């Protein structure tokens, strides 16, 4: 089951969310902000079924 996680966009500072798949232990991918459409690098780690690390960083262009 996917889990919704809220964070602040590093560009426009809006509170937005992503759906995380806790069945995958580690992921890194790019997702556009749903407000300003700029690309955000999402990284997260799941340990023992719980979110242990989450990062949402701007991508230098």
C-alpha positions as CSV (number, residue, x, y, z in Angstrom):
1,X,0.0,0.0,0.0
2,X,1.3,3.4,-0.9
3,X,1.9,6.0,1.8
4,X,1.4,9.8,1.3
5,X,4.3,11.9,2.5
6,X,4.1,15.7,2.8
7,X,7.1,18.0,2.3
8,X,8.0,21.6,1.3
9,X,9.0,22.3,-2.3
10,X,12.6,23.6,-2.3
11,X,11.7,26.1,-5.0
12,X,8.3,27.6,-4.2
13,X,8.0,26.5,-0.6
14,X,4.5,25.1,-1.1
15,X,3.5,22.1,1.0
16,X,3.1,19.2,-1.4
17,X,2.9,15.4,-1.2
18,X,4.3,12.3,-2.9
19,X,3.2,8.7,-2.7
20,X,5.9,6.4,-1.3
21,X,6.0,2.6,-1.8
22,X,7.1,1.1,1.5
23,X,7.7,-2.3,-0.2
24,X,10.9,-0.8,-1.8
25,X,13.7,-0.2,0.7
26,X,15.4,2.7,-1.1
27,X,14.5,5.0,-4.0
28,X,15.8,8.0,-5.8
29,X,13.9,9.7,-8.6
30,X,12.9,13.0,-10.1
31,X,9.4,14.4,-9.7
32,X,8.0,17.8,-10.7
33,X,6.4,20.1,-8.1
34,X,2.7,20.0,-8.6
35,X,2.6,23.8,-8.0
36,X,5.6,25.4,-9.7
37,X,6.5,22.4,-12.0
38,X,10.2,22.5,-11.2
39,X,12.1,19.2,-10.9
40,X,12.8,17.8,-7.4
41,X,15.1,15.0,-6.6
42,X,13.3,12.7,-4.1
43,X,15.3,10.2,-2.0
44,X,13.9,8.0,0.7
45,X,14.8,4.9,2.7
46,X,12.4,2.4,4.4
47,X,13.6,0.3,7.4
48,X,11.4,-2.2,9.1
49,X,8.4,-0.9,7.2
50,X,8.9,2.7,8.4
51,X,10.3,5.8,6.6
52,X,13.8,6.3,8.0
53,X,15.1,9.0,5.6
54,X,13.4,11.4,3.2
55,X,15.0,14.2,1.1
56,X,13.5,16.5,-1.4
57,X,16.2,18.7,-3.1
58,X,16.3,21.2,-5.9
59,X,18.1,20.2,-9.1
60,X,20.7,22.7,-10.2
61,X,20.1,23.7,-13.8
